[in-house]
Structure formats: structure tokens, C-alpha cells
Amino acid sequence: QRVALARALVMEPEVLLLDEPLSNLDAKLRMNIRGELRQLQQRFGITTIYVTHDQSEALALSDQIAVMSSGRVMQIGSPFEIYYRPETEFVADFIGTANIIRGEVIRADSREMTVLCDGTELVVKDVASPPQPGATVSLCSRPEAVEIEVEIPSGKSNCLRGEIENSIFEGAHVRYWIRVGERAMVVDDT
């Protein structure tokens, strides 16, 4: 991969097309090469089109990401926008791990809405244009944004009750699968 990249860079291309360049590398080498690619891209200022099915590569190497499905562009944005502000349920579920929670809007004002999900009210802030009460919505929660509490502290909002079904140690965190009503939520706890 390094030799092939060097050959391409020697030609001083205006646009560099990389199609799954790290797909057959082991995990540690893949991380190292990914870092080198990002440094080269920034140092030489080469516009690079990077095709990958590895979402973490896309997030790490991109200034802009186009998420596609069936040949259609679903969303274009910065890695931050794609990850934290997905425009569709498909994009939310495709990039990273997502807990999709469906519910009904019961209150909404100019920047906030309250959603009833399995009998629990969840308050969502900083909503650009909240839907009207009665609308069905899908919420996305990332595993690293959820905290596990043994008991729900009094006065704390946005709490769901659940039961831990499984866990695995992944080094920097422990990943839990927690049964909340009819769904299993994924939670990463450091």
C-alpha cells in the first residue's frame, strides 16, 4: 500500500482516488497507515476521494463525507455533522453504532421537544425545527453518550430503565447490551 501510494504521489495528481486501500491490512497496521494517509493528504493539499465501507476510516480521514445508499447520496457533511447530526435514520444507523429510539412528540417549542418513548418522557434540546405534537419521531443515541446508573438519581431526566443482557471488554471501554423494553441498547462505559 505504501509503495502504491508513493507511485501515485510522484505523479503529482490534482485528485487522488483511493478505493478501499486499507481493506486487507491487520488492525494495528491499518491504524498506522490511516494516520500517515491523513498527514500526507494535509501536507500536500491533495483533493482525495476515498471510497470505503469502514465508517471509522471515513470519519478519521475526511473533511467531508458523502453517505450513499443504492447509488443515492443520503447526506453530505463534515464527519462531526454526519456522526452527531444525521439527517436520516439510515445515516444515523450506518455511521457508527446507533441506538434508535422511536416515540411520539408530546410537547414542542422553538428549540426543544419532549418525546414519549415506551412510557418515558425524553427531552431533546437544540432541535432546529421540532415537529408538531403527535408526530412520530426517531431519536439517535450514541453508545458513548449514555451513562449507566444502578439507581436513577431523583430529579434526573432522560432516564430509561433496563437490564444488562451482555457485556464485552474492548480495552478502552466495556460495551454493554441493555434490554430496555422491546429493544437492546448499546452502551460504552469507560
Secondary structure, 3 states (H helix, E strand, C coil): CHHHHHHHHHCCCCEEEEECCCCCCCHHHHHHHHHHHHHHHHHHCCEEEEECCCHHHHHHHCCCEEEEECCEEEEEECHHHHHHCCCCHHHHHHCCCCEEEEEEEEEECCCEEEEEECCEEEEEECCCCCCCCCCEEEEEECHHHCCCCCCCCCCCCCCCCCEEEEEEECCCCEEEEEEECCEEEEEEEC
